[in-house]
Amino acid sequence: MKIAILSRNSRLYSTRRLVEAAKVQGHQVQVLDPLRCYMNITSDKPSIHYKGCELTGFDAVIPRIGASITFYGTAVLRQFEMMGVFPVNESVAISRARDKLRCLQLLSREGIGLPVTGFAHSPDDIDDLLREVEGAPLVIKLLEGTQGVGVVLAETRKAAESVIQAFMGLRQNILVQEFIKEAGGTDLRCLVVGGKVVASMMRRAKEGEFRSNLHRGGTPEPVKLTPQERATAVRAAKIVGLNVCGVDILRSDRGPVVIEINASPGLEGIETASGVDVAGRIIQFIEQNGKPHRTRTRGKG
């Protein structure tokens, strides 16, 4: 097969591992910077060009699109879909996952366990919003934040009011969520590939920190998931429409609650902690499913 990987940096661990796994299975693979791809969308035959050459003959595309380039990256991926190339994750599913509010609304509608979450626009509604999420301590999140950036723990009501007012004053959209104290500064990353949890790890926050993201100094550890946690991760991925994703779960007193779905999960931490060849599993998924025009939307939605 001829596989394209949309990635801005071919030296990143995740990109390198996907290239290695593809080549081990005898596939031809090319890493493409999505920001250097340009598209002909005016003719009857959609096409993509890269550094002066037309891209043709690809069987599958693996999107490794960072949050900062979601709009352009998904446009490039959508063009591949319109050309009949099989996407590991479809553009519409990536867009759903990147919109944190939309993602939570979809999960909520299907009964997935979530932290109590509030969303408001007006500063006049802050008091009611805090009551809805049962008061402090609580977590305040920027909708556009990634890797733990823009996530604040407000330990008192006064602190919560100040942070919310500051974000609103900067015209930032925010979510307000209950703080799951019993999680103890840990969360679970479940790596879903093709409707199965193929690897998992526990991320533990560093001393004095509540965010367990590895980019914030968290450490990965092996973990054994419960059947309920596995089922929650698989259902969440299916609801959003992602074939490959990281589902982040907190262990609460009422069971597993999903805090985020990552459409482009890093592989280094989870491969190290679990010992699983996740990149190889992704290539196997492509081999089993990578047929022309085999998408739900074919780039139309």
Stockholm file with secondary structure:
# STOCKHOLM 1.0

chainA/1-301         MKIAILSRNSRLYSTRRLVEAAKVQGHQVQVLDPLRCYMNITSDKPSIHYKGCELTGFDAVIPRIGASITFYGTAVLRQFEMMGVFPVNESVAISRARDKLRCLQLLSREGIGLPVTGFAHSPDDIDDLLREVEGAPLVIKLLEGTQGVGVVLAETRKAAESVIQAFMGLRQNILVQEFIKEAGGTDLRCLVVGGKVVASMMRRAKEGEFRSNLHRGGTPEPVKLTPQERATAVRAAKIVGLNVCGVDILRSDRGPVVIEINASPGLEGIETASGVDVAGRIIQFIEQNGKPHRTRTRGKG
#=GR chainA/1-301 SS CEEEEECSCTTSHHHHHHHHHHHHTTCEEEEECGGGEEEECSSSSCEEEETTEECCCCSEEEECCCGGGHHHHHHHHHHHHHTTCEESSCHHHHHHHHSHHHHHHHHHHTTCCCCCEECCSCGGGHHHHHHHTTSSSEEEEETTCCTTTTEEEECSHHHHHHHHHHHHHTTCCEEEEECCGGGTTEEEEEEEETTEEEEEEEEECCTTCCCCCGGGTCEEECCCCCHHHHHHHHHHHHHHTCSEEEEEEEEETTEEEEEEEESSCCSHHHHHHHCCCHHHHHHHHHHHHCCTTCSSSTTCC
#=GC SS_cons         CEEEEECSCTTSHHHHHHHHHHHHTTCEEEEECGGGEEEECSSSSCEEEETTEECCCCSEEEECCCGGGHHHHHHHHHHHHHTTCEESSCHHHHHHHHSHHHHHHHHHHTTCCCCCEECCSCGGGHHHHHHHTTSSSEEEEETTCCTTTTEEEECSHHHHHHHHHHHHHTTCCEEEEECCGGGTTEEEEEEEETTEEEEEEEEECCTTCCCCCGGGTCEEECCCCCHHHHHHHHHHHHHHTCSEEEEEEEEETTEEEEEEEESSCCSHHHHHHHCCCHHHHHHHHHHHHCCTTCSSSTTCC
//
